[in-house]
Amino acid sequence: MSQTQMPVEHKTPTTPRWVKMFGLIVGVLILLGAIILIIGGGNHGPNMHTLPMQQRVQQP
Amino acid sequence: MTMPTVLRKFALTVHLTCSVGWIGAVAAFLVLVVAAMTSQDAQTLRACWIAMDLIGRFAIIPFALASLLTGLVMSLGTKWGLFRHYWVVFSLVLTILATIVLLENMQTVSYFGRIAFEMDSADLDGLRGGLGSELLHAGFGLLVLIVIQTLNVYKPQGLTPYGWRKQNETRNPAPQDAAT
């Protein structure tokens, strides 16, 4: 009888559903961003635009 | 360690001001991107890039860094903690990611802002070419900031395993702690 009266507080609760969904969405978006960076050849930032812009400006 | 009420309210005021200011500055940035995309006028295009650079450097970045810093102070100085509740963890991770992307993207914006300021030729294709990326960055950034804001307002329930352990330690202190 006494064995059934275990303190509930010591049992770690299950992860809430919103946390799982949110984590999944954030993870997918981070993965998507990484894939876009990889597909772009890591050529991100100002360098992505520098060469074409300079070529255009230098044209007569 | 929790802050005294007066200090906590002051820190919360600063944190809210910076966070909402960040959202407002990104919204203004987004307006400029759309204005530049829809305008056929060369002067408008150049002016938008220069304004985007100024807003980014003197409003968005300071607000972002201040928001991150005051957010850390708020979480560490209140009962919420930094890793006890899932909503705080998600807010922290998203804020750090948004700040990293912002700092990276601002290099591009500053580059175009400089070009727009210096060039006087009619060749504006390059300036137009960078707008699509800015629409994506600012639009997605604004969405992430609204999600963070929503998490901070609603504070959905959910303790992390660390938070659960800490809560149990507070409710059921160890025998040696209870004796003191």
gemmi code that builds the backbone of each chain (N, CA, C; Angstrom):
import gemmi

chains = {
    "A": [
        ("MET", (0.833, -1.197, 0.000), (0.000, 0.000, 0.000), (0.871, 1.250, 0.000)),
        ("SER", (1.896, 1.207, 0.901), (2.759, 2.382, 0.999), (3.604, 2.568, -0.264)),
        ("GLN", (3.828, 1.440, -1.009), (4.644, 1.544, -2.213), (3.952, 2.377, -3.297)),
        ("THR", (2.631, 2.465, -3.252), (1.910, 3.240, -4.271), (1.983, 4.746, -4.000)),
        ("GLN", (2.426, 5.146, -2.792), (2.457, 6.567, -2.462), (3.848, 7.151, -2.712)),
        ("MET", (4.360, 6.923, -3.911), (5.665, 7.497, -4.275), (5.491, 8.986, -4.537)),
        ("PRO", (6.464, 9.824, -4.153), (6.340, 11.255, -4.436), (6.376, 11.509, -5.944)),
        ("VAL", (5.351, 12.159, -6.446), (5.205, 12.399, -7.877), (6.272, 13.352, -8.394)),
        ("GLU", (6.746, 14.258, -7.515), (7.672, 15.305, -7.939), (8.979, 14.756, -8.501)),
        ("HIS", (9.364, 13.545, -8.078), (10.658, 13.007, -8.491), (10.629, 12.420, -9.894)),
        ("LYS", (9.434, 12.244, -10.464), (9.348, 11.706, -11.820), (9.471, 12.852, -12.827)),
        ("THR", (10.445, 12.740, -13.702), (10.614, 13.786, -14.702), (9.420, 13.785, -15.634)),
        ("PRO", (8.802, 14.943, -15.880), (7.616, 14.974, -16.742), (8.010, 14.753, -18.196)),
        ("THR", (7.033, 14.323, -18.992), (7.299, 14.161, -20.420), (7.393, 15.540, -21.073)),
        ("THR", (8.146, 15.596, -22.159), (8.301, 16.865, -22.865), (6.965, 17.277, -23.465)),
        ("PRO", (6.532, 18.528, -23.236), (5.244, 18.962, -23.792), (5.224, 18.865, -25.316)),
        ("ARG", (4.015, 18.685, -25.845), (3.884, 18.512, -27.301), (4.344, 19.752, -28.071)),
        ("TRP", (4.039, 20.950, -27.509), (4.418, 22.173, -28.220), (5.935, 22.282, -28.342)),
        ("VAL", (6.652, 21.764, -27.338), (8.123, 21.821, -27.384), (8.649, 20.940, -28.515)),
        ("LYS", (8.047, 19.735, -28.653), (8.475, 18.822, -29.720), (8.202, 19.440, -31.086)),
        ("MET", (7.001, 19.994, -31.254), (6.636, 20.595, -32.542), (7.534, 21.799, -32.854)),
        ("PHE", (7.707, 22.636, -31.850), (8.509, 23.846, -32.017), (9.961, 23.478, -32.341)),
        ("GLY", (10.486, 22.522, -31.605), (11.863, 22.072, -31.839), (12.040, 21.512, -33.232)),
        ("LEU", (11.026, 20.769, -33.686), (11.073, 20.184, -35.033), (11.100, 21.284, -36.103)),
        ("ILE", (10.220, 22.270, -35.935), (10.150, 23.367, -36.907), (11.465, 24.158, -36.934)),
        ("VAL", (11.967, 24.506, -35.757), (13.224, 25.260, -35.679), (14.368, 24.448, -36.294)),
        ("GLY", (14.399, 23.160, -35.985), (15.443, 22.289, -36.529), (15.406, 22.213, -38.041)),
        ("VAL", (14.201, 22.051, -38.582), (14.034, 21.977, -40.044), (14.481, 23.286, -40.697)),
        ("LEU", (14.119, 24.406, -40.088), (14.482, 25.704, -40.660), (15.997, 25.931, -40.612)),
        ("ILE", (16.623, 25.518, -39.526), (18.085, 25.646, -39.435), (18.743, 24.773, -40.496)),
        ("LEU", (18.220, 23.560, -40.665), (18.741, 22.633, -41.667), (18.580, 23.217, -43.071)),
        ("LEU", (17.416, 23.823, -43.303), (17.131, 24.445, -44.601), (18.124, 25.573, -44.884)),
        ("GLY", (18.365, 26.381, -43.870), (19.330, 27.486, -44.006), (20.721, 26.965, -44.315)),
        ("ALA", (21.094, 25.870, -43.629), (22.422, 25.274, -43.859), (22.525, 24.734, -45.280)),
        ("ILE", (21.435, 24.094, -45.765), (21.428, 23.542, -47.127), (21.571, 24.668, -48.163)),
        ("ILE", (20.845, 25.775, -47.922), (20.938, 26.917, -48.845), (22.373, 27.446, -48.885)),
        ("LEU", (23.006, 27.518, -47.710), (24.394, 27.991, -47.648), (25.319, 27.053, -48.407)),
        ("ILE", (25.095, 25.731, -48.233), (25.958, 24.741, -48.884), (25.758, 24.784, -50.402)),
        ("ILE", (24.492, 24.874, -50.825), (24.203, 24.937, -52.262), (24.838, 26.189, -52.870)),
        ("GLY", (24.833, 27.282, -52.089), (25.457, 28.518, -52.555), (26.976, 28.451, -52.531)),
        ("GLY", (27.506, 27.304, -52.167), (28.962, 27.120, -52.156), (29.641, 27.882, -51.029)),
        ("GLY", (28.864, 28.236, -49.986), (29.439, 28.991, -48.875), (29.747, 30.427, -49.254)),
        ("ASN", (29.357, 30.792, -50.478), (29.637, 32.142, -50.952), (28.505, 33.060, -50.518)),
        ("HIS", (28.492, 33.384, -49.230), (27.417, 34.194, -48.683), (27.995, 35.516, -48.175)),
        ("GLY", (27.146, 36.524, -48.086), (27.612, 37.816, -47.604), (27.992, 38.728, -48.750)),
        ("PRO", (28.778, 39.782, -48.481), (29.115, 40.761, -49.505), (29.809, 40.145, -50.714)),
        ("ASN", (30.618, 39.120, -50.483), (31.365, 38.507, -51.590), (30.440, 37.918, -52.648)),
        ("MET", (29.222, 37.577, -52.207), (28.266, 36.998, -53.148), (27.929, 38.008, -54.252)),
        ("HIS", (28.045, 39.296, -53.921), (27.650, 40.337, -54.862), (28.830, 41.148, -55.378)),
        ("THR", (29.988, 41.051, -54.730), (31.104, 41.945, -55.024), (31.548, 41.885, -56.467)),
        ("LEU", (31.820, 40.684, -56.968), (32.404, 40.570, -58.304), (31.468, 41.097, -59.404)),
        ("PRO", (30.212, 40.652, -59.434), (29.333, 41.164, -60.476), (29.165, 42.685, -60.411)),
        ("MET", (29.070, 43.212, -59.176), (28.877, 44.646, -59.033), (30.087, 45.402, -59.578)),
        ("GLN", (31.299, 44.955, -59.225), (32.490, 45.659, -59.670), (32.631, 45.572, -61.176)),
        ("GLN", (32.288, 44.398, -61.711), (32.373, 44.250, -63.157), (31.432, 45.206, -63.860)),
        ("ARG", (30.231, 45.350, -63.287), (29.252, 46.237, -63.910), (29.705, 47.685, -63.838)),
        ("VAL", (30.216, 48.066, -62.673), (30.599, 49.458, -62.483), (31.769, 49.832, -63.379)),
        ("GLN", (32.707, 48.849, -63.576), (33.883, 49.142, -64.381), (33.609, 49.178, -65.870)),
        ("GLN", (32.446, 48.649, -66.258), (32.131, 48.670, -67.694), (31.960, 50.106, -68.176)),
        ("PRO", (32.463, 50.441, -69.373), (32.328, 51.802, -69.893), (30.876, 52.139, -70.238)),
    ],
    "B": [
        ("MET", (19.998, 33.861, -8.135), (19.891, 35.150, -7.476), (18.827, 35.997, -8.177)),
        ("THR", (17.811, 36.377, -7.410), (16.747, 37.188, -8.015), (16.969, 38.660, -7.685)),
        ("MET", (16.585, 39.501, -8.634), (16.782, 40.937, -8.467), (15.695, 41.518, -7.566)),
        ("PRO", (16.008, 42.600, -6.885), (14.951, 43.314, -6.144), (13.890, 43.840, -7.122)),
        ("THR", (12.684, 44.050, -6.623), (11.560, 44.420, -7.503), (11.843, 45.666, -8.338)),
        ("VAL", (12.396, 46.686, -7.712), (12.646, 47.952, -8.425), (13.610, 47.716, -9.584)),
        ("LEU", (14.672, 46.981, -9.310), (15.677, 46.703, -10.343), (15.085, 45.813, -11.441)),
        ("ARG", (14.273, 44.839, -11.020), (13.660, 43.912, -11.984), (12.734, 44.657, -12.948)),
        ("LYS", (11.953, 45.594, -12.409), (11.035, 46.355, -13.261), (11.806, 47.266, -14.214)),
        ("PHE", (12.898, 47.817, -13.731), (13.719, 48.669, -14.598), (14.318, 47.829, -15.733)),
        ("ALA", (14.861, 46.666, -15.365), (15.458, 45.781, -16.378), (14.402, 45.311, -17.378)),
        ("LEU", (13.205, 45.038, -16.881), (12.121, 44.604, -17.778), (11.739, 45.729, -18.742)),
        ("THR", (11.691, 46.947, -18.236), (11.371, 48.096, -19.092), (12.406, 48.246, -20.207)),
        ("VAL", (13.664, 48.145, -19.839), (14.733, 48.271, -20.839), (14.648, 47.125, -21.852)),
        ("HIS", (14.407, 45.920, -21.326), (14.335, 44.744, -22.209), (13.172, 44.864, -23.200)),
        ("LEU", (12.021, 45.274, -22.699), (10.851, 45.428, -23.586), (11.095, 46.514, -24.626)),
        ("THR", (11.692, 47.617, -24.185), (11.971, 48.724, -25.113), (12.889, 48.264, -26.236)),
        ("CYS", (13.942, 47.550, -25.869), (14.910, 47.083, -26.876), (14.266, 46.049, -27.808)),
        ("SER", (13.500, 45.129, -27.247), (12.896, 44.067, -28.058), (11.880, 44.631, -29.045)),
        ("VAL", (11.006, 45.493, -28.545), (9.992, 46.086, -29.417), (10.666, 47.029, -30.421)),
        ("GLY", (11.706, 47.740, -29.957), (12.459, 48.608, -30.870), (13.091, 47.817, -31.993)),
        ("TRP", (13.594, 46.627, -31.687), (14.200, 45.742, -32.702), (13.156, 45.383, -33.758)),
        ("ILE", (11.977, 44.991, -33.294), (10.898, 44.624, -34.229), (10.516, 45.829, -35.094)),
        ("GLY", (10.378, 46.986, -34.455), (9.999, 48.186, -35.199), (11.045, 48.566, -36.235)),
        ("ALA", (12.322, 48.466, -35.862), (13.401, 48.831, -36.789), (13.441, 47.863, -37.979)),
        ("VAL", (13.208, 46.580, -37.728), (13.185, 45.599, -38.833), (11.985, 45.864, -39.743)),
        ("ALA", (10.856, 46.252, -39.137), (9.676, 46.583, -39.946), (9.972, 47.779, -40.853)),
        ("ALA", (10.654, 48.790, -40.308), (11.028, 49.965, -41.110), (11.981, 49.557, -42.240)),
        ("PHE", (12.918, 48.669, -41.919), (13.868, 48.151, -42.914), (13.117, 47.444, -44.045)),
        ("LEU", (12.126, 46.645, -43.639), (11.332, 45.889, -44.617), (10.550, 46.830, -45.537)),
        ("VAL", (10.032, 47.913, -44.975), (9.308, 48.914, -45.774), (10.236, 49.499, -46.847)),
        ("LEU", (11.477, 49.772, -46.449), (12.439, 50.332, -47.402), (12.773, 49.327, -48.508)),
        ("VAL", (12.885, 48.050, -48.133), (13.166, 47.016, -49.138), (12.037, 46.969, -50.164)),
        ("VAL", (10.806, 46.954, -49.680), (9.649, 46.895, -50.587), (9.587, 48.161, -51.440)),
        ("ALA", (9.862, 49.314, -50.821), (9.845, 50.579, -51.576), (10.889, 50.540, -52.688)),
        ("ALA", (12.074, 50.022, -52.385), (13.139, 49.940, -53.395), (12.773, 48.951, -54.496)),
        ("MET", (12.112, 47.876, -54.131), (11.758, 46.845, -55.123), (10.676, 47.337, -56.081)),
        ("THR", (9.779, 48.136, -55.563), (8.626, 48.548, -56.381), (8.879, 49.856, -57.131)),
        ("SER", (9.932, 50.573, -56.764), (10.178, 51.863, -57.414), (11.056, 51.702, -58.657)),
        ("GLN", (10.769, 52.488, -59.670), (11.586, 52.493, -60.883), (12.587, 53.646, -60.862)),
        ("ASP", (12.480, 54.469, -59.851), (13.322, 55.655, -59.754), (14.689, 55.299, -59.175)),
        ("ALA", (15.745, 55.713, -59.870), (17.109, 55.380, -59.455), (17.472, 56.049, -58.132)),
        ("GLN", (17.029, 57.286, -57.950), (17.359, 57.998, -56.714), (16.694, 57.338, -55.502)),
        ("THR", (15.472, 56.872, -55.705), (14.766, 56.182, -54.608), (15.502, 54.907, -54.232)),
        ("LEU", (15.953, 54.169, -55.247), (16.676, 52.917, -55.004), (17.947, 53.177, -54.195)),
        ("ARG", (18.701, 54.179, -54.605), (19.947, 54.515, -53.894), (19.645, 54.987, -52.474)),
        ("ALA", (18.644, 55.850, -52.357), (18.284, 56.380, -51.025), (17.848, 55.260, -50.083)),
        ("CYS", (17.113, 54.298, -50.629), (16.647, 53.177, -49.793), (17.827, 52.369, -49.266)),
        ("TRP", (18.796, 52.071, -50.128), (19.961, 51.286, -49.678), (20.741, 52.044, -48.602)),
        ("ILE", (20.909, 53.354, -48.813), (21.644, 54.159, -47.818), (20.875, 54.163, -46.487)),
        ("ALA", (19.557, 54.344, -46.568), (18.731, 54.352, -45.346), (18.731, 52.983, -44.666)),
        ("MET", (18.689, 51.909, -45.475), (18.714, 50.555, -44.900), (20.022, 50.318, -44.140)),
        ("ASP", (21.109, 50.811, -44.712), (22.415, 50.668, -44.054), (22.420, 51.423, -42.722)),
        ("LEU", (21.889, 52.639, -42.733), (21.867, 53.456, -41.505), (20.967, 52.834, -40.438)),
        ("ILE", (19.774, 52.405, -40.845), (18.845, 51.776, -39.882), (19.466, 50.508, -39.302)),
        ("GLY", (20.104, 49.734, -40.168), (20.724, 48.481, -39.723), (21.825, 48.722, -38.709)),
        ("ARG", (22.710, 49.679, -39.043), (23.882, 49.896, -38.180), (23.543, 50.631, -36.888)),
        ("PHE", (22.608, 51.574, -36.968), (22.376, 52.441, -35.805), (21.066, 52.171, -35.066)),
        ("ALA", (20.261, 51.266, -35.574), (19.023, 50.919, -34.850), (18.918, 49.406, -34.651)),
        ("ILE", (18.971, 48.639, -35.738), (18.708, 47.197, -35.607), (19.805, 46.497, -34.789)),
        ("ILE", (21.059, 46.721, -35.148), (22.144, 46.028, -34.431), (22.190, 46.438, -32.951)),
        ("PRO", (22.166, 47.745, -32.616), (22.165, 48.092, -31.182), (20.967, 47.500, -30.428)),
        ("PHE", (19.787, 47.548, -31.038), (18.607, 46.985, -30.373), (18.752, 45.475, -30.191)),
        ("ALA", (19.294, 44.805, -31.203), (19.447, 43.347, -31.132), (20.408, 42.959, -30.005)),
        ("LEU", (21.560, 43.618, -29.968), (22.555, 43.290, -28.933), (22.023, 43.635, -27.536)),
        ("ALA", (21.355, 44.788, -27.430), (20.796, 45.192, -26.129), (19.684, 44.241, -25.709)),
        ("SER", (18.898, 43.794, -26.680), (17.805, 42.871, -26.376), (18.350, 41.538, -25.863)),
        ("LEU", (19.399, 41.054, -26.519), (20.026, 39.791, -26.090), (20.604, 39.929, -24.682)),
        ("LEU", (21.314, 41.028, -24.467), (21.970, 41.257, -23.173), (20.945, 41.412, -22.044)),
        ("THR", (19.927, 42.242, -22.268), (18.919, 42.453, -21.219), (18.070, 41.191, -21.009)),
        ("GLY", (17.916, 40.407, -22.074), (17.205, 39.135, -21.937), (17.959, 38.178, -21.027)),
        ("LEU", (19.278, 38.156, -21.173), (20.108, 37.316, -20.302), (20.009, 37.791, -18.854)),
        ("VAL", (20.055, 39.110, -18.666), (19.951, 39.674, -17.314), (18.595, 39.327, -16.700)),
        ("MET", (17.531, 39.471, -17.512), (16.185, 39.191, -17.008), (16.015, 37.730, -16.605)),
        ("SER", (16.538, 36.829, -17.433), (16.342, 35.411, -17.124), (17.187, 34.980, -15.925)),
        ("LEU", (18.421, 35.479, -15.861), (19.294, 35.084, -14.750), (18.907, 35.770, -13.440)),
        ("GLY", (18.282, 36.934, -13.552), (17.949, 37.701, -12.349), (16.524, 37.501, -11.864)),
        ("THR", (15.805, 36.569, -12.470), (14.432, 36.295, -12.026), (14.251, 34.795, -11.772)),
        ("LYS", (13.054, 34.429, -11.358), (12.772, 33.017, -11.050), (12.786, 32.140, -12.309)),
        ("TRP", (12.701, 32.773, -13.491), (12.580, 31.991, -14.726), (13.853, 31.229, -15.058)),
        ("GLY", (15.006, 31.818, -14.754), (16.276, 31.155, -15.065), (16.536, 31.102, -16.563)),
        ("LEU", (17.710, 30.590, -16.926), (18.085, 30.566, -18.348), (17.741, 29.226, -19.007)),
        ("PHE", (17.824, 28.142, -18.254), (17.607, 26.812, -18.843), (16.517, 26.019, -18.119)),
        ("ARG", (15.677, 26.699, -17.358), (14.653, 25.983, -16.575), (13.362, 25.757, -17.353)),
        ("HIS", (13.021, 26.718, -18.186), (11.758, 26.635, -18.931), (12.059, 26.581, -20.426)),
        ("TYR", (11.283, 25.742, -21.121), (11.521, 25.581, -22.562), (11.342, 26.895, -23.324)),
        ("TRP", (10.346, 27.696, -22.913), (10.099, 28.926, -23.674), (11.290, 29.879, -23.568)),
        ("VAL", (11.985, 29.867, -22.421), (13.165, 30.736, -22.269), (14.309, 30.216, -23.150)),
        ("VAL", (14.463, 28.888, -23.174), (15.530, 28.289, -23.980), (15.311, 28.605, -25.468)),
        ("PHE", (14.062, 28.413, -25.923), (13.760, 28.708, -27.335), (13.974, 30.188, -27.642)),
        ("SER", (13.553, 31.052, -26.727), (13.737, 32.494, -26.929), (15.222, 32.824, -27.059)),
        ("LEU", (16.019, 32.225, -26.186), (17.464, 32.484, -26.205), (18.089, 31.999, -27.511)),
        ("VAL", (17.768, 30.759, -27.885), (18.360, 30.181, -29.109), (17.968, 31.002, -30.337)),
        ("LEU", (16.678, 31.335, -30.445), (16.211, 32.099, -31.607), (16.822, 33.499, -31.638)),
        ("THR", (16.959, 34.119, -30.460), (17.556, 35.458, -30.410), (19.026, 35.412, -30.838)),
        ("ILE", (19.749, 34.401, -30.371), (21.169, 34.277, -30.751), (21.283, 34.042, -32.263)),
        ("LEU", (20.451, 33.135, -32.793), (20.488, 32.853, -34.238), (20.150, 34.109, -35.048)),
        ("ALA", (19.102, 34.814, -34.614), (18.694, 36.031, -35.333), (19.812, 37.070, -35.308)),
        ("THR", (20.506, 37.178, -34.185), (21.587, 38.162, -34.071), (22.771, 37.780, -34.969)),
        ("ILE", (23.092, 36.490, -35.019), (24.200, 36.036, -35.876), (23.881, 36.319, -37.348)),
        ("VAL", (22.667, 35.951, -37.770), (22.263, 36.188, -39.174), (22.255, 37.683, -39.469)),
        ("LEU", (21.777, 38.466, -38.508), (21.738, 39.925, -38.681), (23.150, 40.480, -38.898)),
        ("LEU", (24.083, 40.104, -38.016), (25.449, 40.634, -38.121), (26.092, 40.216, -39.443)),
        ("GLU", (25.796, 38.992, -39.865), (26.332, 38.501, -41.148), (25.729, 39.285, -42.313)),
        ("ASN", (24.411, 39.462, -42.271), (23.712, 40.117, -43.381), (24.036, 41.610, -43.465)),
        ("MET", (24.331, 42.217, -42.331), (24.605, 43.660, -42.352), (25.871, 43.996, -43.132)),
        ("GLN", (26.772, 43.032, -43.268), (27.961, 43.267, -44.101), (27.535, 43.518, -45.538)),
        ("THR", (26.560, 42.717, -45.995), (26.039, 42.889, -47.355), (25.330, 44.229, -47.495)),
        ("VAL", (24.494, 44.552, -46.501), (23.736, 45.813, -46.559), (24.694, 47.008, -46.579)),
        ("SER", (25.723, 46.961, -45.736), (26.689, 48.063, -45.688), (27.439, 48.183, -47.007)),
        ("TYR", (27.729, 47.038, -47.616), (28.415, 47.057, -48.918), (27.553, 47.767, -49.957)),
        ("PHE", (26.288, 47.378, -50.039), (25.387, 48.005, -51.015), (25.136, 49.476, -50.662)),
        ("GLY", (25.038, 49.771, -49.361), (24.845, 51.159, -48.942), (26.001, 52.036, -49.391)),
        ("ARG", (27.206, 51.492, -49.272), (28.410, 52.235, -49.682), (28.406, 52.444, -51.194)),
        ("ILE", (28.075, 51.372, -51.929), (28.012, 51.464, -53.396), (26.967, 52.501, -53.813)),
        ("ALA", (25.804, 52.453, -53.169), (24.719, 53.397, -53.505), (25.132, 54.828, -53.218)),
        ("PHE", (25.935, 55.010, -52.180), (26.372, 56.352, -51.801), (27.431, 56.879, -52.769)),
        ("GLU", (28.316, 55.989, -53.212), (29.464, 56.424, -54.021), (29.147, 56.514, -55.504)),
        ("MET", (28.331, 55.582, -56.006), (28.149, 55.519, -57.467), (27.183, 56.600, -57.947)),
        ("ASP", (27.448, 57.126, -59.121), (26.524, 58.092, -59.699), (26.134, 57.691, -61.124)),
        ("SER", (26.524, 56.487, -61.502), (26.164, 56.025, -62.842), (24.728, 55.513, -62.838)),
        ("ALA", (24.221, 55.230, -63.993), (22.835, 54.765, -64.091), (22.738, 53.242, -63.997)),
        ("ASP", (23.887, 52.584, -63.815), (23.881, 51.127, -63.737), (23.435, 50.689, -62.344)),
        ("LEU", (22.190, 50.365, -62.208), (21.626, 50.063, -60.892), (21.164, 48.615, -60.771)),
        ("ASP", (21.517, 47.801, -61.774), (21.087, 46.400, -61.742), (21.641, 45.674, -60.518)),
        ("GLY", (22.892, 46.007, -60.192), (23.520, 45.367, -59.032), (22.780, 45.672, -57.749)),
        ("LEU", (22.369, 46.939, -57.601), (21.630, 47.339, -56.399), (20.278, 46.622, -56.331)),
        ("ARG", (19.642, 46.503, -57.496), (18.348, 45.800, -57.517), (18.537, 44.306, -57.206)),
        ("GLY", (19.649, 43.758, -57.644), (19.905, 42.323, -57.469), (19.970, 41.896, -56.014)),
        ("GLY", (20.364, 42.807, -55.140), (20.511, 42.442, -53.730), (19.226, 42.543, -52.932)),
        ("LEU", (18.192, 43.094, -53.531), (16.957, 43.345, -52.767), (16.190, 42.075, -52.405)),
        ("GLY", (16.221, 41.076, -53.294), (15.502, 39.823, -53.027), (15.999, 39.162, -51.754)),
        ("SER", (17.315, 39.144, -51.599), (17.915, 38.544, -50.403), (17.519, 39.323, -49.150)),
        ("GLU", (17.455, 40.633, -49.282), (17.088, 41.465, -48.120), (15.623, 41.266, -47.737)),
        ("LEU", (14.783, 41.078, -48.745), (13.358, 40.814, -48.468), (13.221, 39.522, -47.666)),
        ("LEU", (13.992, 38.511, -48.071), (13.968, 37.220, -47.381), (14.497, 37.360, -45.952)),
        ("HIS", (15.646, 38.012, -45.818), (16.257, 38.168, -44.490), (15.347, 38.966, -43.545)),
        ("ALA", (14.875, 40.120, -44.036), (14.069, 40.987, -43.160), (12.701, 40.357, -42.871)),
        ("GLY", (12.085, 39.756, -43.881), (10.774, 39.140, -43.694), (10.844, 37.978, -42.727)),
        ("PHE", (11.821, 37.114, -42.945), (11.968, 35.951, -42.067), (12.409, 36.394, -40.673)),
        ("GLY", (13.279, 37.393, -40.625), (13.740, 37.921, -39.336), (12.584, 38.476, -38.523)),
        ("LEU", (11.704, 39.212, -39.193), (10.545, 39.788, -38.502), (9.643, 38.680, -37.953)),
        ("LEU", (9.477, 37.633, -38.740), (8.659, 36.498, -38.310), (9.254, 35.843, -37.053)),
        ("VAL", (10.567, 35.643, -37.063), (11.242, 35.033, -35.901), (11.078, 35.919, -34.666)),
        ("LEU", (11.225, 37.237, -34.854), (11.094, 38.157, -33.712), (9.679, 38.143, -33.144)),
        ("ILE", (8.685, 38.031, -34.012), (7.295, 37.969, -33.530), (7.061, 36.661, -32.768)),
        ("VAL", (7.666, 35.583, -33.254), (7.553, 34.289, -32.542), (8.177, 34.404, -31.149)),
        ("ILE", (9.362, 35.032, -31.072), (10.022, 35.211, -29.771), (9.144, 36.052, -28.848)),
        ("GLN", (8.601, 37.129, -29.409), (7.732, 38.005, -28.616), (6.522, 37.236, -28.088)),
        ("THR", (5.927, 36.412, -28.939), (4.757, 35.626, -28.535), (5.122, 34.658, -27.406)),
        ("LEU", (6.271, 33.993, -27.546), (6.726, 33.076, -26.489), (6.883, 33.821, -25.173)),
        ("ASN", (7.441, 35.043, -25.239), (7.692, 35.822, -24.024), (6.410, 36.320, -23.362)),
        ("VAL", (5.385, 36.536, -24.163), (4.119, 37.022, -23.605), (3.314, 35.849, -23.029)),
        ("TYR", (3.191, 34.768, -23.797), (2.351, 33.636, -23.372), (3.047, 32.723, -22.353)),
        ("LYS", (4.363, 32.654, -22.411), (5.146, 31.808, -21.492), (4.536, 30.411, -21.370)),
        ("PRO", (4.491, 29.646, -22.458), (3.868, 28.315, -22.395), (4.566, 27.409, -21.378)),
        ("GLN", (3.768, 26.594, -20.720), (4.307, 25.741, -19.650), (5.244, 24.686, -20.213)),
        ("GLY", (6.126, 24.227, -19.377), (7.055, 23.168, -19.763), (8.400, 23.372, -19.112)),
        ("LEU", (8.707, 22.505, -18.136), (10.006, 22.591, -17.468), (11.004, 21.676, -18.165)),
        ("THR", (12.208, 22.148, -18.299), (13.277, 21.289, -18.815), (13.667, 20.308, -17.697)),
        ("PRO", (14.367, 19.221, -18.022), (14.824, 18.314, -16.950), (15.644, 19.051, -15.887)),
        ("TYR", (16.458, 19.996, -16.311), (17.230, 20.807, -15.360), (16.295, 21.625, -14.468)),
        ("GLY", (15.293, 22.255, -15.093), (14.323, 23.051, -14.341), (13.546, 22.210, -13.353)),
        ("TRP", (13.219, 20.979, -13.764), (12.488, 20.052, -12.897), (13.335, 19.672, -11.685)),
        ("ARG", (14.612, 19.410, -11.930), (15.531, 19.070, -10.831), (15.637, 20.225, -9.843)),
        ("LYS", (15.802, 21.437, -10.400), (15.942, 22.618, -9.546), (14.674, 22.857, -8.719)),
        ("GLN", (13.529, 22.613, -9.348), (12.256, 22.812, -8.642), (12.128, 21.819, -7.478)),
        ("ASN", (12.548, 20.578, -7.748), (12.496, 19.563, -6.695), (13.463, 19.879, -5.558)),
        ("GLU", (14.616, 20.416, -5.905), (15.586, 20.789, -4.870), (15.021, 21.876, -3.969)),
        ("THR", (14.253, 22.786, -4.576), (13.658, 23.877, -3.793), (12.539, 23.347, -2.895)),
        ("ARG", (11.718, 22.433, -3.466), (10.584, 21.894, -2.681), (11.041, 20.898, -1.628)),
        ("ASN", (11.968, 20.024, -2.033), (12.453, 18.980, -1.125), (13.953, 19.132, -0.946)),
        ("PRO", (14.380, 20.064, -0.097), (15.827, 20.262, 0.077), (16.493, 19.015, 0.658)),
        ("ALA", (17.743, 18.814, 0.299), (18.518, 17.673, 0.808), (18.586, 17.759, 2.330)),
        ("PRO", (18.715, 16.597, 3.025), (18.697, 16.591, 4.500), (19.699, 17.554, 5.106)),
        ("GLN", (20.939, 17.585, 4.555), (21.943, 18.471, 5.157), (21.567, 19.941, 4.982)),
        ("ASP", (20.858, 20.249, 3.818), (20.412, 21.625, 3.588), (19.270, 21.979, 4.533)),
        ("ALA", (18.377, 20.995, 4.733), (17.208, 21.237, 5.576), (17.612, 21.459, 7.028)),
        ("ALA", (18.703, 20.781, 7.424), (19.147, 20.893, 8.808), (19.727, 22.268, 9.104)),
        ("THR", (20.259, 22.929, 8.080), (20.916, 24.213, 8.334), (19.901, 25.353, 8.401)),
    ],
}
model = gemmi.Model(1)
for chain_id, residues in chains.items():
    chain = gemmi.Chain(chain_id)
    for i, (resn, *xyz) in enumerate(residues, 1):
        res = gemmi.Residue()
        res.name, res.seqid = resn, gemmi.SeqId(i, " ")
        for name, pos in zip(("N", "CA", "C"), xyz):
            atom = gemmi.Atom()
            atom.name, atom.element = name, gemmi.Element(name[0])
            atom.pos, atom.b_iso = gemmi.Position(*pos), 0.0
            res.add_atom(atom)
        chain.add_residue(res)
    model.add_chain(chain)
structure = gemmi.Structure()
structure.add_model(model)
structure.setup_entities()
